[in-house]
Amino acid sequence: MELRSKVLVANSQGLHARPCHAVVSTALRYQSDLRINFDGRSVNGKSILELMTLNAACGSELELCARGADAKPLIEEVAALFQDRFGERE
């Protein structure tokens, strides 16, 4: 199964180390693959180094693409991180 979802980077600091760590930590709990697409690039959502290279600032729209048996809960949990602004309130 493959699922896609668009998410918005809403935290003021953008996709810095802590949010990247949250995405990767979440994704690693699932068997499905996670790709994150932004600005013509696609990176492995289970690699903090690759994810950080996106340099996605506040207001950036990313596409999550999960493929595998548990793609639905994976994409839902990762999307929830973005919706919650990674717990950042500024």
Phi, psi and omega in degrees: 000139176235130178233148177232148178208138176268138178227155180248133174280105187254348179284142189298332182275353182076198184272075179268191189303315184294312176297322178299317178298319180297317179297310183295316179301319178293310184299325182292345178279355182244154178279331183297152174280149176230123173247143177236123185252135178201131172054043178080005180245152177229126181235161177286120180287358178255011180237112181297323180295315179296317182298319181293335180290347179291334181050045182280115181275170175305133181096352179287141175256125180247156173246125174268137178226111181248138181226122177147181185296325182250033182298321184297306179295329177298308183294324179296317182290319179292318178299324179296325176300315179294318180297327180275003181057031179056027179079002180273131185253359179278000000 
